[in-house]
Amino acid sequence: MAGQITQGALDAMFNDPDRANQLFPVPILQCLQIKTLDSKNGGAAGGERTERFRIVLSDLKNYVQCMMATQTNHLVHDGLLQRGCIVRLKQYQAQCLKGKNILIVLDLEVIQSLGCPEKMGDPQPLGPRSEQPAQNAGLGSTNFYGGVKSEPTQDTKPQFPRQMPSRNTSGGQGSSTIYPIEGLSPFSHKWTIKARVTSKSDIKTWHKASGEGKLFSVNFLDESGEIRATGFNNEVDQFYELLQEGQVYYISTPCKVQLAKKQFSNLPNDYELVFDRETVIEKAEDQSSVPQVRFNFVNIQELQDVEKDATVDVIGVLKEVQEVTQIVSKSTQKPYDKRELTLVDNTGYSVRCTVWGKTATNFDAQPESIVALKGTKVSDFGGRSLSLLASGTMAIDPDIPEAHHLKGWYDSAGRNNTFATHNNMQTLGGATGRKDDTKTIAQVKEENLGTNEMPDYFSLKATIVYIKQENFAYPACRSEGCNRKVTDMGDGTWRCEKCQVNHDRPEYRYIMTVNACDHTGQLWLSCFDDTARIIMGKTADELVDIRENDETRLATEFEQANCRKYTFRCRARMDTFGEQHRVRYQVMSVAPLDYKMEGNKLNELINSYGQMGI
């Protein structure tokens, strides 16, 4: 078995790449360890996490730490990549960061016929040429990679990140090495990436007391990942016309790598780029070696379990297209064009998606086209709906397997189907074959929903019997998409510390607590603005105005909202207040009970009992 391993390949890959390409074009190595790393993706609300895997590969003489690109995660999920297995390394990037050799694995193949033998040989950690391997640093040490930490001496010089050679690449003007996007960090110095522009924003301007300026941003994609880049002022004039959507470019230092501002990006990358006036950007002659776009689709039915404000990719058949309409921003008074699209897929569900600006006005796809959307924001207004972000992209009839599969289903069976919406997710779920997760209040408590590490979701049919009238709303910032609480400055203005803006008045938003009962018990539910507005039948602004002018009428409004029965879609999650832990039940969506549909369900249930002879 040991004869299958290409011994000495790792040392050559890092220290003599030409020799590695000649002698070891596709090295065969043994996987010694696998470790799961979770990196928080702040781009999606609720702290969505991106799963990453780190492995150790050995050529019998040496072993090295490796970071797997996300496109190789399926090997772990499918159970192919296991400890001890033999792998064929098809594409990689060798780097030296902070004095450590790191291999970024871009493409890997598991040789299943060779099985998963025990560790072969006595490999030693592969350090940079200037360092000697630590003595007795075996894989049995407590360090994951087997290295023994040595105390620094006065003669030890700090190890700075240095660029390492890579294979199968041809660089741009700035560097002879092509870095994968996934390998970029603030510690990377001289580098060049080869990437495709998947989206480009319009030029945006700002005007503040401190000055004015302009900016634009682009999303870059290569085989390893995606990253956002922004240009300001002079860089807008320099690069905006050069960078075109769909084209591939070499981008070389100087170009700043910094922590990503997640409020402006939906990409799963902890870093972003900022163009410099000396940044080198060249259009690549080879436009085919970089993928077009990377999707991570969520099917339409699964949207009911996605948290509000999360960012997702979806694909569906275009069922309906509305005309372009305009809305006026409350904060800026600027008009915005929008268009409503309705998408369906083979889960039996439909969803409404809003596209904005030029995407809305230029939209010309015909119904029954396949539409793939990358970077849509999930809203829970009226159940579930989507909005294409400014940084998102849309593809019509893309040449990808998911689109072909969806088109085949629709042409053969889906064209005549009736589709459910998320407006009343529980009752519609039974009609589409989805597992009915309706609970009674007693079941919610007995099953301890919300006490696990991950939140639990359930549907509940219950009657509102009491609504807390104290602090039912809060004054919110009027800036679009902010919703932060504002402070009364006492001079007739309200200040938002996040936006650093004073408003002449706030926009009140609900933060309401209701008590709901069914035949098994009662439960306190938390409702935010979208769901509380359905329960009260008025906006929070309207209800606050009533409170300030007619206390008697306010009490009547709350009384009229009581004793109404709804279907609630809820999320149960453990919250901590001080040192106390308690489960919080948040209403994700609410809809009046559909008595006709409920009657039909009961009729079907009675008939099923009859067929069973009960």
N, C-alpha and C positions, 0 to 999 in steps of 0.2 A: 504493500500500500504506500509506503514511504517513497517508493520510486516514482510515484505519480506526481509528487510535489516538485515544483521548480525551485530548488534550493538556491539561495543567493539572489532571488528576484527582488526582494524588498530593498536590499542595500543598493542594488543597481537602479531601481526606480527613483530613489531619492538622490543618489550621489553620482550616477552615470546614466542619465536617461537615454542617450544614444545607444549605449550597450544594452539597456533594458529592452528598447524597441527591437533590436536585432536578435537578441538571444531569447527574450521572454515576451513575445508580442501579446500573448494572452496567458499570463501566469496562473498556475493552479496552486491554491493555498488551502490551509485548514482553518476553519473557524473555531476559535478556542472559547470565546465568551460572547454573550449577547446581553445587552442592557437596554431597558426602555427609559427614555428621557422625555419628560413632558415639558414643553416650552409654552408659556401662556401667550395666547394671541389676543392682544387687547383690541384688535380691530373689530371683533364681534362682541356685542354686548353680552354680559353675563360671564365673561372670562372664558371663552371657548379655548380649548387646549389643542395644540398641534402635536401629534404623536411622532416622536423621532426615536431612532434606534442607533446605538453605538455598539460596535463589535470589535473584536481583536482577531487579526489574521496572522497566521504563522507560515513561514517557508522552511520550518525545521531549524534553521540557523538563527533567525530573528523573528520577533513579532512586533506589531505596530498597532496603535490605536486608530480606528477607522470610524468615520461618521457616514451613515448611510443617507443618501438623498431620498427624499420622500417617495419618489416614483418606484423605489425598490421595497417599500414597506410591505407590499403584497406577499413577498417571499416569507416574511415572518408570519403574517396573518394566515397564509395558507399552510403553515406548518412545514414548509420546505427547508427554510434556513434554521438549523438547529446546532446546538453545541456539538462540536466534533465533526460536522459534515465537511465535505470537500467541495470547494467552489472554484469556478472559473471566472477570473476578474477580467471583464470585457472592456470596461471604460472606467477611468479613475482620474483623480487630480492629487498629486503629491505636494504637500505644503509643509513649511516649518514655521510654526507660530509659537511665540514665547519660548523659544528654545526647545520645542517638542516637535517631532515628526508626526504629522497627521495625514491620513489618507482619506480623501472624500470619495466614496464609492458611488459612481453614477450608473453603472450597469453591472449586474452580477448574475451568474448562472450556477445553480446548485447541481452537482453531478450526483444524482440520486443513486445511480448504480454502485457507487463506492461506499454508500452507507454513512454511518456516523461513528468512526472508531474513536478510541481514547486518544488523548493528546500524544502526538508523536514527536520524538526527538526531545531536545532540551533547549528550546529557543531562548535567546536573550533579547532584552529590549533594544530596539534600534534607535540610537540617539544620533544627533547631528555629528558630522565628521570631527568637529572640534572637541567633542565630549567623549569620554570613555564610558562604556556601559558600567552601571553600578554593579559591584561585586555581590554575588549571592542574591541577585534580585530575581527570584523565581516567581512563577505564577501563583505559588501558594501564599504569597504575602497578602496582607490585608488590603493593600492598594488594589483597585479594580484591575489596573493594567500591570500589576506585578512589580512596578518600579519602587525602589526604596528611596525615600527623600533624604538627601544629604544636606548637612548644615553648610551654609555659604562661608567661604573664607575671604580674607581681605584681598586675595589675589583673583577672586572670581569676578569676572566682568559680566554685567547684565546681558542676557540674551535677548536681542530685539527680533521681532518677526522678520524673516527674510524670505524672499520669493524663491520658490522651488520650481524646477522644470516640470512640465506636464507633457503628455503624449497626444498625438492625433490633433495638433493645433497649429495654426499659423497666426502670428500676432499682428496687431496693427502697428501704427507708428510709435505708440508710447511704450510698447513692451513686446518681447518675443513670447511671452507666456499668456495664455488665455486662462483666466480665473473663472471658475463657476460662480454664478451669483450667490449660491448658497455658502461659498467660502469667504465672501467679503465681510469685513468687520473693521471697526476703528483701528485695529492693530495691523491691518493690511496697508502696505505702503505703495510700492510701484506695482501696478496691476493693469490689465486690460480685460474687459469682458466682451464677449460677442453675443449680442442679444437682439431680440425682435421687439419693436414698439407695438404693444398690444392696444394701447389707448393713449390719447393725447387730449388734454383739457383745452378749453378756450383760454385766452389771455384774460386774467383777472386783475383788476386794479383796486387799490385801497387809498383812502384819504383820511389821515388822522392829524391831530394837532401837531404831532412830531414830524410830519412829512407825508409824502405819498409815494406810491411805487406800483409795480406790476409784477406778476409771476405767472408761470404755467408749470404743469407737471406732466410727466409721461410715466407709463408702466413698462418696464423691460422684462423680457422672459427669455430664459435659455433652458437647457435640458434639466438643470438642477433646481430651478426655482424662479421666483419673481421678485422685483424690487422697484420701488417708486423713486423717481428722480425729479427734482424741482430746480427751476432756474428763475433768478430774480433780475429785474431791471435790465442791465446790459446783456445778461445771458439770455434774456427773452429775445432781444434783437439778434443775438448771435446764433441761437440754436432753434428757435421756434419753427422757422420755415424749413430748416435742414431736416429735422426729425419728422418723419411721416409715418402714420399708422400702417402697420403691416410690413414695414421694411426692416432689414437687419443691419446693424451698425457695430463698429468697434468703438468702445468708449474707454479712454485711458486716463490715468492720473496726469495732472492733479485734479482730484474730484473728491470732495469730502464725504466720508462715510460716518453717519451719526445715527443715534437712536431714532426709531421711527415715531412720528407723531400720529398715533393710531386714530385720532379723531378725523384725520384727513385721508386715511388710506384703508382699503379693505384687504390688502395683501397679507398673507401669513409670513411676514418677515420682520424680525426685530430691528432691522436697520433700514435706512433710506439714504439716497445720494443727494448731494447739493452740488450743482454745476459751478465750476470756477471759470474765470475768464480764460485761463490757460488749459482748460479741459480739452482733450483731443477727441473729436468725434468724426469717424470716417464711415461712409457707406460700404458695406461688405459686398464683394463681387459674388460670393457664394451665398445666395439667399435661401437655399433649400435645407441646409443642415440644422437649422434652428426650428423648433416646433412652432406652430401657429398660435396656439392658445392652450391653456391648461384649465380644465374644468374639474370641479368636485361637486357633482350634482346631488341635490336632495330632491326626492320625488315629491309630487304635490301633496299627497296624503300625509307625508312625514312633517309637513310644515306645522301641523297642529302641535307637535312636540318640540318645536324650535322656539327659543325664547324671543320675546319682543326685542326689536332693534338689532338682532343678530344679522350677519351678512352671509348670504348663501348664493349658490349657483343653481339655476333650475333650467329644465328643458321641457318643452311641451308643444302640442299642436295648437296653432293659432285658431281659435274658435270664433272670436268676435273682435272687431276693430271699431272703436268709437271715433267720432270726429274730434279734431283738435279744439280744446277749450282753453280759457285763460283764467288764472287766479291771480289775485293781487296780494303780495306779501304784506302782512300786518305791520312789520317793523320797518321795511324800506319803501313800501308803497309801489314797488316795481311789479310789473306784470310778468307772469311766467306761463309759457305754453305747456300744455300737458295733453296726453292722450292715454285712454284706458284700453288695455288689451286683455282678453280673456284666454287663458291657456288651459288645456286639459292634457291628461296623460292616462296611461293604462292602469292606474290605481283606481280610476272611477271618480276622481276629484277634479274640480276646476278651481282656478284662482285668478283674481284680478291683479294685473300688474300695470303700474303707471310709469310711463316714460316721459321725459321732460325735454324742453328746449329744442335744439336742432334735431335730436333723435325723434322727437314727437312730430315735428313739422315735415321732416324728410322721410318719414316712415311710409313705405310703399309695398310692403309684403302683402300677399293675398291670403285670405282665410284658407286654412288647411296646410299652410306652410309650417315647417318645423322651426321653432324659435329657441335659441340657446342664449341665456342671459347669465353673464358673469358679474357678480357684485350687486346683488339686490338686497335691499333692506326689508326686513320682515316687520309688518305692523299687525297689531291685534285688533284694530278697529273693525267691528262687525265680524269678528272671527279671525281670519287671516287674509292679508293682502300683501303685495310686494310693490316696491318702488325702486327703479333702477338708479343707482347712485351716479353722481357726476363722474366718478372714477371707474364706473362699470362699463361693460361692453355688451353688444348684442350681435349675434350671428344668425343669419337667415339661411335655412337649409344647409347647415355645416356638414362637411364630409367627415363625419365621425361615426363610430359604431352605434352610439346611443341614438343618434338621429335616424339612422337607417332602420334600427329596430322599432322605433316609435312610429315611423312612417308605415312600415309593414303592418304593424298592429292596427293603425287607424284605417288603412285601406281595406283590411280584411274583416275587421270586426268593430272598430271603435266609432266609425262614422255615424252609426245609428244609436249609439249608447246615450243614456241619460246620465248626467254628471252631477255629483253632489258638490256643495260648497262648504266652506268652513264656518258659515254663519251660525249653524246649529250642529256642531261637529258630532255630538254624541248620537242624536237621533238619526242623522244621516249615515253615521258609521255602520249601523246595523244593516241598512239597505245596500251597502256596497261590500258587505262581507268582512268589514274590519272587526277585529275583536272588540266586543262591547265591554268597555271599562267603566261603566256606570256603577257607582258605589252609593250605598246608603251612608248616612253620617256615622252610624254605629260601625259599619265596616271600615270607614276611613280611620277611626280611632283604634279599632281592634287590630287592624293590620299595621298599625304604627307607620302610616304613610308619612314621609317627610323626615324620618329619623335616620335614613341612610345617608351615605356620603353624597350621592347624586339626588336631585329633586325627583319627586314622584308626581305624575300627572293623572288626573281622574276627572270624570264627569259626575255631576250631581244635579238631581232634580229636587228643588227645594223652594220653600216659600219664605220671602223676606218678612220678618215679624218686627224688626226694630232697626232703625238707622241712627247712628250717633250724629247728633246735630252740632256738637262742639268741634270746632276746627275741621270742618268738612272740606275746606279748600285752602289753598295757599296762594299768595301773589307770586306769579312767575314772570320771568324775563320774556319780553315780546320778540326778541331776536329769533329768527327761524332756526328751529332745531335745538335751542338751548334749554328752555324749561327750568332753569335754575331759579331758586327763590331770590327775590329782590328785596332790598331794604328801603323803607320809607325814610328819606333824608330830611323830612320836615320842612322842605322848601317847595313842596308840590311836585317833587320828582322822586323816582324810584330807581335805585342803583343796582346793577348786576356786577358783582365783583369778577365773575368769569369773563364777561364780554367787555368789562370796563366801559360800560355805557349807562347813561341816565335816561330813563323813559318818563314821559309825562304821566303815564298810568301803567299799572301792571295788567297782565292777562291772568285771571284766576283759573286755577286747575284743581280738579277734585283730588282729594286724598281721603277717601271715605271708608268707614268701617261699618259693615252691616251684619246683622244676626239672621241666619237662615235656619229654618227648621224643616225636617221631614218627620215621618211617623216614628223614627228611631232615636231622634235627639236633635241637638242644636249645635251650630258651629259659627264662629266669628270669621268673616271673610273680609279681606282687604281689596278695595277697588280703587284703581287709578282713574285718570280722566276719561279715557275712552269707554270703559265699562260703566262707570258711575253715570256718565251722560245718558246711556241707554236706560238705566234704572230710573233716573230722575226725570228724563224727558226734557231737560233744559241744560244749557251750558252752565258752568260754575259762575261765569260772569253774571248771567241772568239771576242766579239764585243769590249771589252776594248783593246784587242790587235790590232784590226783594228784602233781604235781611236788613239792609240799611234804611229802607223806607216803610216796611210794613211787617212787623214781627208776627202779627196774627196770621197773615197770609203765608209766612215762612213755615209756621207749624202745619198749616193746611197742606202745603206742598209735600212735606215729609209724610204726613198721614196718607195722602193719596198714593205715594210710592210703596206703602206697606201692603202686606197681604196679597202680593202678586207672586205668581209662581214662574220660575225661570229654569232653564237648563244652563248650568254654570260649567265652564271648563276651568279647572283649578290646578294650581301648582302648589305642592306642599314641600316646604324646605325649612330646615332648622336654622333659626336665627339666634344670635347671642345679644342680650341686653345686659350690660354690666357683667355680672358673673352668672346670670341666669340664662338657661337655654330653653327655648320653646319653639314649637312648630308654628310657622306662619303659613296661612292658606291664602294665596293670592289668586284673584279671579283673572284669568287670561282672556276669556271672552264670555259673553252672556247673551242669551236670546230668549224671547218669550216661548213658552212651551207650545209646540205644534200639536194641538189636541187631535187633529185628524190623523197625523202620522203616528202618534202614540196609540190611538185607537186601533189603527191597522196592525201595529206591532202586537198589541194585546190579543187581537183576533187571531193572528198567526200563532201566537203562543198557545192559545186555547185549542186551536186546531191540532197543533203538534201533540198536545196531551191526549187529544181524542184518538189520534193515530197510534199512540203508544198504549191505548186501552186503559188510560188512567181515568 
